[in-house]
């Protein structure tokens, strides 16, 4: 007689009822626990809204609520998602595509605890002995202290006079653990022919109109004398003065010299995190060079002398991780066996996940979105946690078909440990390993937000959904390829792992640059093609924008629309901006009111005065073609394209931009949708649409298929063809086999990653690559093998 299952074992489903986040239309579904569920659908169909915005968001919000009110006060406040009921949730761990923090002190080693383990290892085995683990850290300075130290013991306090207490750290004092030193060109800080009052300072943010002017005057600096006439002391004060407290008009203020201020406010940040105008200033005024004292290792001379088996901690940090794993494997030290086993497992995880080509000293801010996601994944592979929900956002981004099989194995391992794995994905290779598939659609934006299929991969193939129809799509090789019109010569390229590469990139055709992750594709193109005249680069860097930014403001579309409204109504264009004179005074043009509730979640509610329309009532009375500015901003790109080509509202400049936005597959987005709500794929295509207006001769695209559904890849190929047919040259760094098959020319790098790559292993047409792989399978490149399998 079989025993009845325990009542606790009945909770094997995550139930969602009535989800309405973003474009979801009252969605209800059941997701099996301890299984691998893949969410599919066209870009913008609502996958992320369901998985991240509803399931993961509510799980995180409920966990945050278990902390004390005091702790919650320091945490981000999360609003409850728009959903009627959620049941069976488990702790959600989100492994997303967000790039790792742009802190210049953060490296691959510090982000994954590998550095912490190495520091302990050196504090035990390093010869000569330097000190505790902190003595090997480039983030900890050596500090000396003296004075009275008190110790509480059984109700009495013992005081001891300490002459010199030394707290050891490994930070190089010259570069403060940054590895490079900055030299500021003073001529780029000011125009010496002008006076301060005339705006001599060229540093962003230094305007003499407001308090800065009074501050400089209060410090005794002459405002009406050209800087060339300053005394040595006055120039010294302006440039180098330490923080000095002064009183200006009865108010206590602090004056600090321009150079220390720049070092604190600008040079302590990663250049990628700066606003464009600040970055331009830094690039113009500051030169970075390797620190002469530590030779870029970030560490003190004492630390560099401490070695294990002839290698210092800096020598290990610059090694390729796969080589470092072999070095650790050969280190036989019974006294630290558990530590070596942990370090070994961590380093092997890097190789297993396809990141063995990185080194521990690689700055975390330089990792691509896919590399950052896989680096975060490493933490979870050795985790003892089970019965948690892992949520992945397109984990195959940036992976060669060869590496996708490894990633699939890792997802299966996480599931087999007893975890629920939810994956948002477009690649058929990963959809194929799912236990359960949820397909959203039928279209994108307002045309999506519904579940059009739930079930197995076999049933998805038989279904009539867009995903089902396109799942087995295979692009065929072209019968004829275009003839090049000249070439772009690269000679002796040696950026990162490139081995003195000479290659000619044909112009006037579609060129695909391929190879496994870490083979040197980006190093070749970004290192040798970027920056040349006529080259337009469209990369995957995030669009910087607040919730006030939208596709219309980002692409410059709103400018001709505002001017047309102003001309039609005989008023100022500024009235038609929700960030300027036309803004609703109650919500300042945000459309929503934020209510701070102390330690509880901040509540966001539509503005009652403008009803979320962002504009003053008087502005909404002005019309163009029968519509006011708010109605225009709620139109989709497709509707707006028709509207602005009509007789009563014809704006050729706006129509041109809308034409490009529809062309890149964004016709479903509304003009006023906040940029912060767009998916990664949508952001990249907005960037592509705005860059297409540039007068570039050569377009460089970095994985443009990122976040694209199988059905949209065909549209993208058509767009690339149109670019080439209009006389442009297009270079695409890509892993998608459909793009490779469609290209006119392939440059394949490899044969492996890191120091096993960096060479050109094939140049020619896709047909030649497939023929070579079919004729000599053992000698074929990895790209050749996968492309031959794909087209066959």
N, C-alpha and C positions, 0 to 999 in steps of 0.2 A: 504494500500500500504506500503510494507516494505521499510525502508530507505536503501540506498546503504551503504555497510560497508565503514568506513573511510579508506582512502588510507594507513594510518599508521598501520592499523590492518592486512595488507597483508603480513608483514614481519614475518611470523611464522615458518620459516625454517632456519637452519644453513646449508649453502651450501659449500661443499668442492670440489674443482676441481684440479685434477692432483697432488695429494700428493705423494711425493717420499722420505720422511724422512726414513732413515735407510733402511729396506727391503721392504717398500711399493712400489707397482708397479703401479704408475700413477692412484691412487685411487680417484674416484669421488663418492660422496654420498650426500643425503639430510637427515638432522636429525631434527625431529619435536621439536619445542621449547615448553617450559612449559609442558614437558612430561618426563617420566623416561625411558631412553634408556640404555640398557645393552649391552656391547661389549663382545663377547665371542670368543673362538678359542684356539687352543693349545698354550702352553707356547712358546713364540718366534714367534708367527704368525703375529705380528705387531699391536696388540691392543694398547699398550702403545705408540708406535710411532705415531699412528693416534690421540689418545685422548690427551695424554700429550705433545708429541713432536710436534704436528701440531696445533690442535685446541686451547688448553690451552696456549701453548707457544706463539702463535701469538696474542692471546687476551692480555696476560701480556705484550708483547713487545709494543703493540699499546698503552696500558695504560701508560707505562713508557715514551713513546714519548710525552705525554701531559705535563710532568713536564718540568721545565726550564732547559736549558743546564747546569746551575750551579748544580742543584739537580741531574741531570742525571750523572754527573761526579762522584757522590758518590755511584751510584747504579750499580749492576752487568750489564754488557753489554750483551744483548741477540741478537743473530743472527737471521735473518728471516728464518723460516723453509722452507724446500724444497717443495714448493707448488705453483701451478699456480695462484689460486684465492680462496679467502675465503670471504664469504658473510653472513651477519646476525649474526655476533659474538656478544656476550654480555660479560660483565665483568666475568672473570673466577676466581673462588675461588678453589684452589687445596687443597684437604684434603688427604695427602699421608701417606705412611707407614714409612716415615723417623722417626727415633727415635728422641725424643726431645733432645735439646742441652745438651751436657755433662758438663754443668756448675754445680759445686757442691752446688751453692747457690740457684739453681732453684728447686722448689718443685711443687707438684700438685696445691697447694694453690696459689703460685706466678704465675704459668703458666695460671691460669684460672680466675684471679681477685678475687677469693674467699677471699684471705688474705687481699686484699685492702679493701673489704667491712667489714671484721671483725675488721680491724684496725680503721675504721671510727666509727663502733659500740662501740668499747671500748673507743675511745676518747670522745664519748658522754655519755656513761652509766657506764663506769668502775669506781669502788670505791676501794681505793682512786684514785682521778684524777691524772694522770701522765703527760699528755701533749697532743699535737696534734697527728693525725694519725701516723706521722713518728716516734713518741716515742715508737710505738708498732712494728716497723719493725726491723727484725734481719739483714737487709742489710744496715741499716743507723747507723753510729756510732754517739755518742754524741760528739759535737764539741763545744769548747769554743773559743771566739775571743774577742780581745780588740783592741782599736785604735780609729781612726776618721771615723765617718760615714757621708757621704755627701748626701744631698737630693736636686734635682733640682726642683725649684718652680718658675713659671712665669718668666723665664729668669734670676733668681738669684739662687745661690747655698748656701744652709744652711749647716753648718758643726756642728756636735755635737760630743763631746768626749764620747765614749762608754767604760765604765770600763770593764764590763764582759758581753758579749752577749752569751747566751747558746742556741745552736741548738740541740734539743733533738732527740736522736735516741735510738732504743732498742737493738742494737748489743752488745752481751756479749763481753767485752774487752779481756777476756782471750783467747777465741777460734775464735774471729773475726766473730761471726755469723755462724760458720761452724758446731757447735754442738759436734765436737771432736777435740782433740789436738793431735799433732804428736810428737813422741819422736824418735830422730834419733840415731841409734847405730853407734857410731864413728868408731868402729873397721871394719864396713862394708864400710867405706869411703876410707880407705887407708891401705896399708901393711907397718907397721912401721919398718920392717927390710930393706926396700928398700929406695933409695933416690928418690927425685922428678924426676931427670933425668932418672932414671931406670924405671919410670912409677909406682910410689908408689900409685898414686890415682886410685881408682877403680870406680869412678863416671863416667857414660856414658858421652862422649863428652870432657873429660879433657885429652887432649893429650899434652905432653910437647914439641912435635916437632915444632909446629908453634908458633903463637902469645901467647898462654897460657904460654909457657915456659918463654918467654921474660917478660911477665906480672908478673909472680911469682918472677922472678929474679929482676925485676925493683922494686918490693915491699921489696926487701932486704931479701928474703927467700933463705937459702943456697940450691943449687940444687944438690950438691954432698955429702950431709950429710944425713945418715938415719933419718927418721922421729922420731925414738925413741931417737935420740940425740938432737932434737930441744929443745931450751929453752922454758919456759912456755909462754913467750911473743910471740915467733915465732909461736908456735902452735895456740895460741889465734888469731894471725893475719891471719894465713892460714884458720882457721875454721870460725871465727866470725867477721872479719873486716867489718865495714860498707862501703858503696860505697865511695872509696877514689880516687881522681883524681891524676894521676901520669903521668910523661913524659917518654916514652920509645923510644929511638933512634929518638928523635925529634918529636914524635907523641903523642898527648894527648889521654890517655886511662883511663878507670875507673877499679879499682880493687875492687872486692867484695868477702868476705869470702865464703867458700864452702857452709856452712849451710844456710845463708840467700839466697844464689843463688838457692839452691835446693828448698827452701820453695817457692820462687817466680816462678821458671820455672817448677817445677814438682808437688809440693803439692797443688798448686792452681788449678790444673786440675783434672778432673774426671779420675780415673785409667783406665776406659774403653777407653778413648780418647788417651791414651799414646801408643807410639810404643812398640812392645813386649819386646825389650831388656831394655827399660826404666822402663816398668812396673815390670819386673823381679827384677831390681835393687831396686825399691821402696818397693816391697814386702819383699825383703831381709833386707833392711836397715832401714825401717821406721815402727814403730808400732803406730797404731791409737787407742786411747782410748777415752771414753766419757769424755767431758769437766767436771772437778770436780766442777766448779763454777756455771754453768747453768744446769748441769745434762742432757746435750744433747738437751735442749730446744732452744738454740742459743740466748736467751734473757737475759736482765739484771734482777737483783733481784727486782728492783722497779716495772718493768713491770709484773713480776710473782705475785706480791702482789695485783695488780689491778684486781678486779674480778666482774663478773656479775652473780648473782644467785649462788655464791660460786665457779664459774669456771673461771680460767684465760684463756688468749688467747692461751697459750701453751696446756692447758687441752683440749681445743676445737680442736686444730690442730691434736692431736693424736687420737681423736675419729674416729670411722668408719663413713664415710660420711652419710650413711643412718641414723645413730643414731644422728649425728649432725643436720640433717634436722629436726628430731623430736624435738630436743632441741630448735631449732629456732622457730618451729611452736608453742611451748608452751610459748614463750616469748611475753608477751603482753605489748608493750610500744608504745602508740600512737604517742609520739614525734618523733620516728624514723620509723614509719609505712612503708613509701615507700622503705626505705633501707632494712627493714626486708623482704618485699615482693620480692625485687630483689634477695636477698641472698637465700630466700626460693626457688625461681624458679631455681636458679643456682644449688643448692644442690639437688633438686628433679630431675634435668636433669641428674645428675650423676647416680642416682638410675635407672632412666628410660633407660639409655643407657647401663646399665649393669656394671657400675663402682662404685656402692654404697659400695663395700667392701674396696675401697681405703681409705686412710686418707690424710688430707691436708698437712701433714708434710712428705709424701713419696717423696724421691728425684726423680725429673723428669727423670733423666738418667737411673733409674732402671725399667721404664715402658717398656713393650714389644712393638713391632711395632704396634700390634692391639690396645693395650691400649692407646698408644700415639695418634693413629689416632682418636679413639673415644673421647679422651680428647680434641683434637683440634675441634672436631665436636660440642662440648658443646657450644663453642662461637657462632656458627651459628644458633643454635636452637632458641635462643631468639632474633636473629637479625631482625631489621626492614627492611632490604634490600629485595627487590623482583626483579623479572626479571633478576636474575644473573644466571650464569652457575656454578653449583657445580660439581666438578670432583672428583670421589672417586676411589681409587686403592684397590680393593678387601677388602671392609669394613668388611667382615665376618671373616677375618683371626683372629684366636685365640678365636673364639666364639663357644660355645657349641650349638648344634642344638636348644636347649631351648631359647638361647639368640638371635638367628638369626631372629626369629619372631619379637622381639623388634626392632632390627636394621632395618628390612624391614619397620616397622611402621614409623620409623624416616625418612627414605628415602622418603616415601610417603608423610609425613607431609611437608618436604621441597618442594616437587613438588607441593603440593596443595596450597602452599603460592604463587604460580605463578612463580616458578623457573624451569630452565632446569636442570635436574639431569642426568649426564653421569657417568655410573658405569662400571669399568672393573671387571669382576667377573667370577668365575668358578662354584660356588655352585648352584645347580638346584633350591634350595629354593628361592634364590634371583633372578635368571633368570626368575622364574615363575611370579614375580610381575611386570615385565617390560611392558610398553606400546608398546615398539618398541625394536626389537633385531637386532644387526648387528653382523654377524658371520664372522670372518676373517680366512684365511687359504689358500689353503687346508691343508698345512703342516706348518712346522716351518722354520725359517731362510730363505734361498734363495727359499725354496719350498713354502713359504707363501707370505704375503703381498698383497693378493687380497681379495675382498669382495665376499664371497661364498653364503651369504644369507642376506636378509633384510626383515623384516616383523614381524608378531606377533608370540607369543610363540607357538600357535596351529600349525601355518604353519611350524615353525622350527622343531617340532616333526615329521612332514610328510616329511621334506626335507632329502636329502641323504648326508648331511654334517656330518663330524665326531661328531660335537656337537649334531646334531639332532639324530644321531644313538645312542649316549651314554647318552642322557638326562635322560632316564628312567632306566639307569643301576641300578641294585640292587645286591650287593654281598650276596651270601647265606652263612648260617652258615656251618662250616665244619662238615663232618660226624664223623671224628676222629681227636682228638687233640694230639699233641706230649706229651710224658711223660717227666716230668722235671728230670734233673740230678743234684739234690742238690738245695740249695736255698741261697739267699743273705739276711741275717738277718738285719732288722732295728728295733732298740729298743729305745723307749722313744723319738721319733723325736718330737721336739717342735719348729722348725724354723718358724718364722712368726706366722701364725694362726694355726699351727698344734697342736693338743691337745694330747700330750704324745702318739704318734702313734707307735704301734708295728705291724710290718707286715713282712712276708717272701715273697721275690720276687723269683719265681721259675727260675732256670737257665736252659740253653739249649733249651729254647722255645721262642716264640714271645709273649711278655707281653705288653698289652695296659694299660696305666694309664689314666683314664678318670675322668670327672667331670666338672661342670660349671666353667667358668672363675673366678679365685679367690678362688677356693675350696681348694687349697693347693697342686696341682699336682707338680708344679715346685719346691715348697718348700721341698716336700718330696724327690724328685729325686735329685735335685741339692744340697740340703742340706745334704743328707745322703748317696748318691751313688757316686757323683762326687769326684774325688780325691783318690778313692780307687785304689789299684793296679790292672792293667789290664782293667780299665774302660776307654773307648774312648767316649768323649762327642762331638756330632756334633750339635751345637746350631745355632740360627738364627742371631748371631752377624754379622754385615756387614763385607765383605772382605775389608781390607784396601789395596788400590792400586791406582796408577795413570793411566793415559791413556797409559802409557808405559807398564803397566802390562797386561798380557793376559793369557788365559787358559794354554798355553804352559809354561810360566814362573812360574805361580802359582802352577801347579801340579808337577813341576820338569821335565816335558817332554822334555824341550828344551836342558837340560844338555846332555843326551845321543845322541841327534840329532847333537848337535854342535861337540861333540867328534868324532862322525862317519864321519861328513863332514871333520874335521881336519885330521883324519887318512887317509881318501880316497884321500886327496889332498896334504898331507904332509906339512900342515901349522898349525898355532896356533888356538885353539878353540875360542879365544877372537875375531877373525875376524868375526865369525858368530853370534855375538851379536850386536843388533842395539843400545845397551846402552854402548858399549865398543869400541874396535878398529875398528870394521867393519862399524860403523855408518857413514851415509852420512854427510859430513862436513857442508853442507848448512843448513840442518834442524836438525842437531845433532841427527839423528835417530828417530825423531818424525814422519816423513812422511808428515808433514804439516808445513806451515809457518804461524805464528800468526802476523797479522799486527795491531798494536795499532793505533787507529784513534782518540786519545784524548777523548772527551766526547761521541763520537759515538761508535757504537758496534765494538768490535774487530772482524776483518775479518780473517777467517781461510781458507787458500787455499792450495791445494796440492803442495808439493815441486817440482819445475820444474826440478831440477837436477836429483833427484832419481825417479821422477814421483810417489811419495807416497810409494815407495818400502822400504825406510828407510836405505838401504845399499849403500856403495860405489860401483861404476860400476865394479871395479876390483874384489870385493868379489863375485859378481853375476856370474863371469866366472867359479867359482869352482862349480862342480856338484857332486851329489850323486844319482845314479839310474836315470840319465838323467835329474834331476831337480836341480835348484839352491835353496838357502835357502829361498828366497822371495816367490818362487812358492810353497815351502813346507808350509810356514805360511799361504798361502791363501787357502790351502786344507781344506775340512771339516774333522771332526773327523773320519767319516766313510771311506772317501777316503784315509786318512792317515793310518788308520788301515790296509787296504789292501796293501797300498804302502810299509809300513815298515815290512810286512810279506813276500814281494816278494823276490826272490833270490838276485837281484842286489842291494837292499836297505834294507836288513834284519837287524833290530835293535830290538832284543828281549825285552830289557828294555823299549824302547819306545812303542812297541806293547802292552806290559802288561798294561801300564798306559792308552793307547788309548782304550783298551778293557774295562777298568772300566768306562771310560768317556761315551762310547757308551752304556754300561750297564745301566747307570743311566739316559739314554734318552737324551744325549747331542750330538748325532751323527751329527746333522745339524750345530753345531757351527764351525767356522773356528779356526784354531790353534792360529792365530794372532789377533783375535778380541779383542779390548780393554775391560778390565774388567768393565770399567765405563759404557759401553753400555749394559751390561747384566741385565736381569730382576731379581727380588728377588728370584724367583724359580730356575732360572739357577745358580745363585751364590751359593745357598744352595746345589744344586746337585753337583757342582764342588767340594765343600768342602767335601761332602760325598764320592766322587770318590777318593780324595786324602787321606782321613782318612781311607779308606778301606785297604790301604797298611799297616797301623799300626798293630802291633802284639797285638791287644786287644782281650780280652776274652769276655768282655761285651760292647755292643754298646748302647749308649743312644742317641735317636733322639728326637728332640723337634719339633713336628708338621711337619714331612717331606712332608706332602701333600700340604704345603703352595705353592700357585702359580701353582699347577698342574692341568691340564685339566682332566676331567673325564676319558678320554681315557688313560691318563698316569698313573692314580692311579693303574690300573691293572699291569702295568710294575713295579711300585714301590713295589707292594705286592710280585711280583715274585722275585725281588731283595732281599727283606727282607727274603723271604723263603730260597733263596740260602745262605744268610749269616748264618741263623740258621742251615741249613742242613750241612754247612761246620764246624759245631761244636761251633759256637759263640752263645752267648745269646743276644737277642735284646730287649731293653725296649723302647717303643714308647709312648711319651706323645701326645695324639691325640684326636681330636674332630670328625674326619671323620668316619661316621658309617661303611664304607666299610672296614676300617682298624680294627675297633672294631670287626666286624663280622668275619674277617679273623684271628684274634688273637687266641692263644692257651689258654690265661689266661687274665682275666680283673681284675684290681684293681680300684674300683670306689670310688672317694672321694666326700665328700659333708657333709650334704645334700644340703647346700646352699653355698654362697660365704662369704669371710671375717670371722667374728666370728660365722657365721651360718654354716661354713664348718670346715675343718681341721680334719675330722674323716673318717675312712675307712667304707663306707656304704655297700660295696659288694666286695667279693673275690671269684673268681670261673671262670668257662668257660663261653664263650658268650651264649651257649645254656641254661645254668643254669640261667643266668641273664634274658634272654628272657622268659623262663618258669616261673620265679618268677614274672616278670611284668605282664604276661598274667593271672596267677592264682590269684594274688592279686593286681589289678590295682591301688587301693587307697594307698597301702603301697609301691608301686614300686618307685625306684629311678628315677630321671629325665633322666639319661642315659638309664636305663632299658626301660622306656616308649618310648623314641625316637628310640632305637635300635629295639624294638619289632615292632614298626610301620614301620620301614625301611625294615626289612626282610620279613614282611608280604605283 
